[in-house]
């Protein structure tokens, strides 16, 4: 993404917001993306392993790169 592309940045921000909303609806921390949540659980949860496998087809180590260590403490549902 170009640094000076304001339209690109706008849509990227919208995408991140939708991702965080989906994570929240699924019982996760409202400030964490699904990729971060899956990255933290890919060794122990089947759904996370599958999702990370799929996302790795788009970007190598996507879930690993997406992990937000300082997020996830407001999660409602246990994975």
C-alpha positions as CSV (number, residue, x, y, z in Angstrom):
1,X,0.0,0.0,0.0
2,X,1.4,3.4,-0.9
3,X,2.0,5.7,2.0
4,X,0.3,8.6,0.2
5,X,-2.8,6.8,-0.9
6,X,-5.4,8.2,1.5
7,X,-8.2,6.2,-0.2
8,X,-6.3,3.0,0.3
9,X,-5.6,3.8,3.9
10,X,-9.3,4.7,4.4
11,X,-10.5,1.3,3.1
12,X,-7.7,-0.6,5.0
13,X,-9.0,1.1,8.2
14,X,-12.5,0.1,7.4
15,X,-11.4,-3.5,6.8
16,X,-9.6,-3.6,10.2
17,X,-12.7,-2.2,11.9
18,X,-14.8,-5.0,10.3
19,X,-12.3,-7.6,11.3
20,X,-12.3,-6.3,14.9
21,X,-16.1,-6.2,14.9
22,X,-16.3,-9.8,13.7
23,X,-13.9,-10.8,16.5
24,X,-16.0,-9.0,19.1
25,X,-19.2,-10.7,17.8
26,X,-17.5,-14.0,18.2
27,X,-16.7,-13.3,21.8
28,X,-13.2,-11.9,21.4
29,X,-11.5,-8.7,22.5
30,X,-13.0,-5.7,20.6
31,X,-9.5,-4.3,19.9
32,X,-8.0,-7.5,18.5
33,X,-8.2,-8.9,15.0
34,X,-9.3,-12.4,14.3
35,X,-5.8,-13.1,12.8
36,X,-4.2,-12.1,16.1
37,X,-6.6,-14.3,18.1
38,X,-6.0,-17.2,15.7
39,X,-2.3,-16.7,15.8
40,X,-2.2,-17.1,19.6
41,X,-4.3,-20.3,19.4
42,X,-3.1,-22.0,16.2
43,X,-1.2,-24.7,18.2
44,X,-4.2,-25.6,20.4
45,X,-7.4,-24.9,18.5
46,X,-8.5,-26.6,15.3
47,X,-10.4,-23.5,14.0
48,X,-7.3,-21.3,14.5
49,X,-5.0,-23.8,12.8
50,X,-7.3,-24.0,9.8
51,X,-7.7,-20.2,9.5
52,X,-4.0,-19.6,9.8
53,X,-3.3,-22.2,7.1
54,X,-5.8,-20.5,4.8
55,X,-4.4,-17.0,5.5
56,X,-0.8,-18.2,5.0
57,X,-1.8,-18.9,1.4
58,X,-2.4,-15.2,1.0
59,X,0.5,-14.0,3.1
60,X,3.3,-16.1,4.6
61,X,3.1,-16.2,8.4
62,X,0.1,-13.9,8.4
63,X,-1.2,-15.0,11.8
64,X,2.2,-15.0,13.4
65,X,2.8,-11.4,12.1
66,X,-0.7,-10.3,13.3
67,X,-0.3,-11.3,16.9
68,X,-1.0,-8.4,19.2
69,X,0.5,-9.5,22.6
70,X,-1.0,-6.5,24.4
71,X,-4.6,-7.4,23.2
72,X,-7.0,-10.2,24.1
73,X,-7.5,-9.6,27.8
74,X,-11.1,-8.4,27.3
75,X,-12.2,-11.6,25.5
76,X,-15.5,-13.0,26.7
77,X,-15.5,-16.6,25.3
78,X,-12.7,-19.1,26.1
79,X,-11.3,-20.7,23.0
